[in-house]
Amino acid sequence: MRLAWDTALPLHPRHPLTGLPLTRVSPELWSDGATRWPVVDGIPFLRTGREALREAVVAALERGEGPHARALLLRDQDDHARVPPPSLAATASVVAGVEAGTLGLRDALEQLGFGPVAPYFAHRQSAPTFLSALGLLAQHWDAPPCVVELACGLGQVLREVSLRGTPVVGVDVVFAKLWLARHFIVPEAVLLCADAAADVPIPPLEGATVLCHDALYFLTDKARVLAELRRVAGSSGRVLVGHAHNRHVDQRGVGGTPLSPSEYAALMPGAACYDDAAFVTRFLEGGAVPDTPLAELERAEALSFAWPSAPGQGAIDFGVAVPGARLSPNPLLEEHDGRVRPAWPTPGLAAEYASAHYLRSDAPEDVALLRRSATGATAEQQAALVRRRWLLNLPGRW
């Protein structure tokens, strides 16, 4: 069941530049009295610098051309896109296929022009960066009233939170990611298309946990973004920044403008600092990750930060399957010559996630266990396989 903007959480959206409150003037339009903003599939489009696109989408909605409005928004990309967007006709075909239930997530990613990042999103639930996000959240879990993620992508992290009963809010600059999140990953989330270059167009959500994971190094005005995250969290909330790339360490061609550990820490005074990779270990093995002195983080590939620095007051374990989960073998895994290995779909992904040791095994008994993982394993074995990501609770039509 989708969360409605006007009833689920006290979000009261605002104009992303002026801060003026927006009110609903129709089921698919909001306005501040001067400017109208489209709301498509329950996702407000509040991205700045897209005036012509916004006006074209509003006009399409007023003509009753919802599929055309969707196609227009689904062609809008971020500044890091490596392939051009598909044609309007091709995009309209994706809309028709997804809404009819005949097109799956991976095909939709390819046909919408995600290009080299399509495998990243399709297999994100197996990646070390995914586990580090869940480990960071678990260590600082306060049982918040909601979790907000800036640059949420397709919403895989939010899905894990939502499955365990906490409302979630996802913000991203690319409408297509949010639209796919709505249809495939986390349909019950509150989703908002907005640019981190402007203010996050929602008021403080007192006590919220606000997360920005594997994204801060792409954002130019990091100080402003962090100030916005703190504002949204309110005086009693928490801000978590995960997998912030370290500019002193080679990132294998991944872009952005990463900072050094000390430069990040200067933007977050009082925050706890961590080696992001340690949260992968925490996810797999339990235990707490210690707050680490900056001098010991100079060679860490990526950093994590938590503000305030105190550990969480609640408890949650994202490594345990939720009741009723439909578990299936991880489609990345393959067996060959008595060994189990991930078959990463691209060389770039293989290089970026070379540290995913939990997806590999040379033990013959593990090959046999993988074959019977979904149906013939004991409850204890299944639990271990879920934590190692050998068994996954994949969304429908993956």
C-alpha positions as CSV (number, residue, x, y, z in Angstrom):
1,M,0.0,0.0,0.0
2,R,1.4,3.4,-1.0
3,L,1.9,6.1,1.6
4,A,-0.1,9.2,0.6
5,W,1.7,12.5,0.8
6,D,-1.1,14.2,2.7
7,T,-1.7,11.5,5.3
8,A,1.4,9.3,5.8
9,L,3.9,11.7,7.2
10,P,3.8,15.4,8.0
11,L,5.9,16.3,5.0
12,H,4.1,19.4,3.7
13,P,6.3,19.9,0.6
14,R,7.7,23.3,-0.3
15,H,8.9,25.1,-3.4
16,P,12.5,23.9,-3.8
17,L,13.9,27.5,-4.3
18,T,11.6,29.8,-2.5
19,G,10.5,27.6,0.4
20,L,6.8,28.5,-0.1
21,P,4.4,25.8,0.8
22,L,2.9,23.7,-2.0
23,T,-0.8,22.8,-2.0
24,R,-2.6,20.2,-4.1
25,V,-4.7,21.8,-6.9
26,S,-5.6,18.5,-8.6
27,P,-4.6,14.8,-8.1
28,E,-1.6,15.4,-10.3
29,L,-0.6,19.0,-9.7
30,W,0.8,21.1,-6.8
31,S,1.2,24.8,-6.7
32,D,2.6,27.6,-4.6
33,G,0.1,30.0,-6.2
34,A,2.4,30.9,-9.1
35,T,4.1,27.8,-10.3
36,R,2.6,24.3,-10.9
37,W,4.6,21.1,-10.2
38,P,3.6,17.7,-11.5
39,V,2.9,14.6,-9.4
40,V,3.2,11.5,-11.5
41,D,2.5,8.0,-10.0
42,G,2.5,9.7,-6.6
43,I,6.0,11.1,-7.2
44,P,6.3,14.9,-7.1
45,F,8.7,16.3,-9.7
46,L,10.4,19.3,-7.9
47,R,13.7,19.2,-9.7
48,T,15.2,22.7,-10.4
49,G,16.7,23.9,-13.7
50,R,14.1,21.9,-15.7
51,E,11.5,24.6,-16.3
52,A,10.7,23.6,-19.9
53,L,10.3,19.9,-18.9
54,R,8.1,20.8,-16.0
55,E,5.8,22.9,-18.1
56,A,5.6,20.2,-20.8
57,V,4.7,17.6,-18.2
58,V,2.1,19.9,-16.6
59,A,0.5,20.5,-20.0
60,A,0.4,16.8,-20.8
61,L,-1.3,16.1,-17.5
62,E,-3.8,18.8,-18.1
63,R,-4.6,17.2,-21.5
64,G,-5.2,13.9,-19.7
65,E,-2.1,12.4,-21.3
66,G,-0.6,10.6,-18.3
67,P,1.5,8.1,-20.3
68,H,3.1,10.9,-22.3
69,A,3.9,12.8,-19.1
70,R,5.6,9.7,-17.7
71,A,7.6,9.2,-20.9
72,L,8.8,12.8,-20.7
73,L,10.0,12.5,-17.1
74,L,11.6,9.1,-17.6
75,R,13.9,10.6,-20.2
76,D,15.3,13.1,-17.7
77,Q,18.9,12.1,-16.6
78,D,21.5,13.3,-14.2
79,D,24.7,15.0,-15.1
80,H,26.7,11.7,-14.9
81,A,24.7,9.7,-17.5
82,R,26.9,8.0,-20.0
83,V,24.4,7.1,-22.7
84,P,21.7,9.3,-24.3
85,P,18.1,8.8,-23.2
86,P,15.8,6.6,-25.3
87,S,13.3,8.1,-27.7
88,L,9.9,9.2,-26.5
89,A,8.4,6.2,-28.4
90,A,10.8,3.8,-26.8
91,T,10.1,5.3,-23.3
92,A,6.4,5.1,-23.8
93,S,6.8,1.4,-24.6
94,V,8.6,0.9,-21.3
95,V,5.7,2.6,-19.5
96,A,3.2,0.4,-21.2
97,G,5.2,-2.8,-20.5
98,V,5.8,-2.0,-16.8
99,E,2.2,-0.9,-16.2
100,A,0.9,-4.0,-18.0
101,G,3.2,-6.3,-15.9
102,T,5.0,-7.7,-19.0
103,L,8.4,-5.9,-18.5
104,G,10.7,-6.7,-15.6
105,L,13.1,-4.5,-13.7
106,R,16.3,-5.4,-15.6
107,D,14.8,-5.0,-19.0
108,A,13.3,-1.7,-17.9
109,L,16.8,-0.5,-16.7
110,E,18.3,-1.3,-20.1
111,Q,15.5,0.1,-22.2
112,L,15.5,3.4,-20.2
113,G,19.2,4.0,-21.0
114,F,20.8,3.3,-17.6
115,G,23.7,1.9,-19.6
116,P,26.7,0.8,-17.5
117,V,25.0,1.5,-14.2
118,A,22.1,-0.8,-14.9
119,P,24.0,-3.9,-13.5
120,Y,24.9,-1.9,-10.5
121,F,21.2,-1.2,-9.7
122,A,20.1,-4.7,-10.7
123,H,22.6,-6.4,-8.3
124,R,22.9,-3.8,-5.6
125,Q,21.5,-6.1,-2.9
126,S,24.7,-8.2,-3.3
127,A,27.2,-5.4,-3.2
128,P,29.5,-4.6,-0.3
129,T,28.3,-1.0,-0.4
130,F,24.8,-2.3,0.3
131,L,25.9,-4.3,3.3
132,S,27.8,-1.3,4.7
133,A,24.7,0.8,4.4
134,L,22.7,-1.7,6.4
135,G,25.5,-2.2,8.9
136,L,25.7,1.6,9.5
137,L,22.0,1.9,9.9
138,A,21.9,-1.1,12.4
139,Q,24.7,0.3,14.6
140,H,22.9,3.7,14.9
141,W,19.3,2.4,14.9
142,D,17.0,4.5,17.1
143,A,13.7,3.0,16.0
144,P,13.0,6.3,14.3
145,P,9.6,7.5,13.1
146,C,10.9,7.3,9.6
147,V,14.1,6.9,7.5
148,V,14.8,9.4,4.8
149,E,17.4,8.7,2.1
150,L,18.9,11.4,-0.1
151,A,20.1,10.0,-3.4
152,C,18.1,6.8,-2.8
153,G,18.4,5.4,-6.3
154,L,16.0,2.5,-6.8
155,G,15.3,2.3,-3.0
156,Q,16.9,-1.0,-2.2
157,V,18.1,0.2,1.2
158,L,14.8,1.7,2.0
159,R,13.1,-1.5,1.0
160,E,14.9,-3.3,3.8
161,V,13.8,-0.7,6.3
162,S,10.2,-0.7,5.0
163,L,10.0,-4.5,5.2
164,R,10.7,-4.2,8.9
165,G,7.9,-1.8,9.6
166,T,9.4,1.7,9.5
167,P,8.0,4.3,7.1
168,V,10.5,5.5,4.5
169,V,11.1,8.6,2.3
170,G,13.3,8.5,-0.8
171,V,14.7,11.6,-2.5
172,D,16.6,11.4,-5.8
173,V,17.3,13.7,-8.7
174,V,16.4,11.2,-11.4
175,F,12.7,10.6,-11.8
176,A,13.3,7.2,-13.6
177,K,15.0,5.7,-10.6
178,L,12.1,6.7,-8.3
179,W,9.5,5.5,-10.8
180,L,11.3,2.1,-10.9
181,A,11.4,2.1,-7.1
182,R,7.6,2.7,-7.1
183,H,6.8,-0.1,-9.5
184,F,9.4,-2.8,-8.5
185,I,11.3,-2.1,-5.2
186,V,9.5,-0.2,-2.5
187,P,5.9,0.8,-3.7
188,E,4.9,1.9,-0.2
189,A,7.6,4.6,0.1
190,V,7.0,8.3,-0.1
191,L,9.2,9.4,-3.1
192,L,10.3,12.8,-4.2
193,C,12.2,13.9,-7.2
194,A,14.4,16.9,-6.2
195,D,17.9,18.2,-6.7
196,A,20.5,18.2,-3.9
197,A,21.7,21.5,-5.4
198,A,18.6,23.1,-3.9
199,D,17.1,22.7,-0.5
200,V,15.4,19.4,0.3
201,P,11.8,20.6,-0.2
202,I,10.3,19.1,3.0
203,P,10.2,20.4,6.6
204,P,12.0,18.8,9.5
205,L,10.8,15.3,10.4
206,E,11.6,15.3,14.1
207,G,13.6,12.3,15.2
208,A,14.1,10.9,11.7
209,T,17.2,9.1,10.6
210,V,18.5,10.7,7.4
211,L,20.9,8.7,5.3
212,C,23.1,9.6,2.3
213,H,25.0,6.6,1.2
214,D,27.5,6.1,-1.7
215,A,26.6,9.5,-3.0
216,L,28.0,12.5,-1.1
217,Y,31.2,12.5,-3.1
218,F,29.2,13.2,-6.2
219,L,27.5,16.3,-4.7
220,T,29.3,19.6,-5.2
221,D,28.2,21.7,-2.3
222,K,28.7,19.1,0.5
223,A,28.4,21.6,3.3
224,R,25.0,22.7,2.2
225,V,23.8,19.1,1.6
226,L,24.9,18.1,5.1
227,A,23.2,21.2,6.6
228,E,20.0,20.1,4.9
229,L,20.3,16.6,6.2
230,R,20.6,17.9,9.7
231,R,17.7,20.2,9.2
232,V,15.4,17.4,8.0
233,A,16.5,15.1,10.9
234,G,15.3,17.8,13.4
235,S,16.9,18.4,16.8
236,S,16.4,14.8,18.0
237,G,17.2,12.9,14.7
238,R,20.3,11.4,13.3
239,V,22.3,11.9,10.1
240,L,24.3,9.0,8.6
241,V,26.7,9.4,5.7
242,G,28.1,6.2,4.3
243,H,30.6,5.1,1.7
244,A,32.0,8.6,1.1
245,H,35.0,8.0,-1.2
246,N,38.5,9.1,0.1
247,R,40.4,11.2,-2.4
248,H,43.7,9.8,-1.2
249,V,42.8,6.3,-2.5
250,D,42.3,5.3,-6.1
251,Q,38.6,4.7,-6.8
252,R,39.1,2.7,-10.0
253,G,37.6,5.4,-12.3
254,V,34.5,6.2,-10.2
255,G,33.8,9.9,-10.6
256,G,32.7,12.7,-8.3
257,T,34.7,15.1,-6.1
258,P,35.7,13.1,-3.0
259,L,37.4,14.7,0.0
260,S,40.0,13.5,2.4
261,P,39.0,12.0,5.8
262,S,39.9,15.3,7.6
263,E,38.0,17.4,5.1
264,Y,34.9,15.3,5.5
265,A,35.3,15.4,9.3
266,A,35.6,19.2,9.2
267,L,32.1,19.4,7.6
268,M,30.7,17.1,10.4
269,P,32.1,18.3,13.7
270,G,31.2,15.9,16.5
271,A,30.4,13.0,14.2
272,A,31.7,9.5,14.7
273,C,34.1,8.5,11.9
274,Y,34.5,5.0,10.5
275,D,36.1,2.9,7.9
276,D,33.1,2.1,5.7
277,A,34.4,-1.4,5.0
278,A,34.1,-2.3,8.6
279,F,30.4,-2.1,8.4
280,V,30.4,-5.0,5.9
281,T,32.1,-7.1,8.6
282,R,29.5,-5.9,11.1
283,F,26.7,-7.0,8.8
284,L,28.2,-10.4,8.3
285,E,29.6,-11.1,11.8
286,G,27.9,-8.7,14.2
287,G,29.7,-6.6,16.8
288,A,30.2,-2.8,16.8
289,V,32.5,-0.8,14.6
290,P,34.7,1.5,16.7
291,D,34.9,5.3,16.1
292,T,38.3,5.5,14.4
293,P,40.9,8.3,14.6
294,L,41.3,10.2,11.4
295,A,45.0,9.3,11.2
296,E,44.0,5.6,10.9
297,L,41.6,6.4,8.0
298,E,44.0,7.9,5.5
299,R,44.2,4.8,3.4
300,A,40.5,3.7,3.9
301,E,38.8,3.5,0.5
302,A,35.6,5.1,1.8
303,L,34.4,6.6,5.1
304,S,31.2,6.6,7.1
305,F,30.0,9.2,9.6
306,A,27.3,9.3,12.2
307,W,26.0,12.4,13.9
308,P,25.4,12.5,16.7
309,S,28.1,10.0,17.5
310,A,26.4,7.9,20.1
311,P,25.3,4.4,19.2
312,G,21.6,3.7,18.5
313,Q,19.1,3.2,21.3
314,G,17.3,0.4,19.4
315,A,18.1,-2.9,17.8
316,I,17.6,-4.2,14.3
317,D,19.2,-7.0,12.3
318,F,19.0,-6.6,8.5
319,G,20.8,-9.9,8.0
320,V,17.7,-11.9,9.1
321,A,15.0,-12.5,6.5
322,V,11.6,-11.0,7.3
323,P,8.7,-13.4,8.0
324,G,7.2,-14.6,4.8
325,A,10.2,-13.6,2.6
326,R,10.3,-15.5,-0.7
327,L,14.0,-16.6,-0.8
328,S,15.7,-17.6,-4.0
329,P,19.4,-18.4,-4.9
330,N,21.4,-15.3,-5.7
331,P,21.4,-15.1,-9.5
332,L,25.0,-13.8,-9.5
333,L,26.4,-17.0,-8.1
334,E,27.7,-19.8,-10.2
335,E,29.6,-23.0,-9.5
336,H,32.6,-24.2,-11.5
337,D,35.3,-26.7,-10.7
338,G,34.0,-27.2,-7.2
339,R,34.0,-23.5,-6.3
340,V,31.4,-20.8,-5.9
341,R,32.0,-17.4,-7.5
342,P,30.0,-14.3,-8.3
343,A,29.6,-13.9,-12.1
344,W,29.7,-10.1,-12.2
345,P,28.0,-8.9,-15.4
346,T,30.7,-6.3,-16.2
347,P,34.4,-6.0,-15.6
348,G,33.9,-2.7,-13.9
349,L,31.5,-4.2,-11.4
350,A,33.9,-7.1,-10.8
351,A,36.7,-4.6,-10.0
352,E,34.6,-2.3,-7.9
353,Y,33.3,-5.2,-5.7
354,A,36.3,-7.4,-5.6
355,S,36.1,-7.3,-1.8
356,A,32.8,-9.3,-1.8
357,H,34.5,-12.3,-0.3
358,Y,31.2,-13.5,1.2
359,L,30.1,-14.5,-2.3
360,R,33.0,-16.9,-2.8
361,S,33.9,-20.3,-1.5
362,D,36.3,-23.1,-2.4
363,A,34.6,-25.6,0.0
364,P,33.0,-28.5,-1.9
365,E,30.2,-28.6,0.7
366,D,29.3,-25.1,-0.2
367,V,28.7,-26.0,-3.8
368,A,26.3,-28.7,-2.7
369,L,24.7,-26.3,-0.2
370,L,24.1,-23.7,-3.0
371,R,22.3,-26.4,-5.1
372,R,19.8,-27.1,-2.3
373,S,19.8,-23.7,-0.7
374,A,16.2,-22.7,-1.3
375,T,14.5,-26.0,-0.7
376,G,16.9,-28.5,1.0
377,A,18.8,-26.5,3.5
378,T,18.1,-26.6,7.2
379,A,16.7,-23.5,8.9
380,E,20.1,-22.7,10.3
381,Q,21.8,-23.1,7.0
382,Q,19.2,-20.9,5.3
383,A,19.8,-18.2,7.9
384,A,23.5,-18.3,7.2
385,L,23.0,-18.1,3.5
386,V,20.7,-15.1,3.8
387,R,23.3,-13.2,5.7
388,R,26.0,-14.1,3.2
389,R,23.7,-13.0,0.3
390,W,23.6,-16.5,-1.2
391,L,19.8,-16.4,-0.7
392,L,18.0,-13.2,-1.5
393,N,14.5,-11.8,-1.0
394,L,14.3,-10.3,-4.5
395,P,11.4,-8.0,-5.5
396,G,8.8,-9.4,-7.9
397,R,9.5,-9.2,-11.6
398,W,13.2,-8.7,-10.9
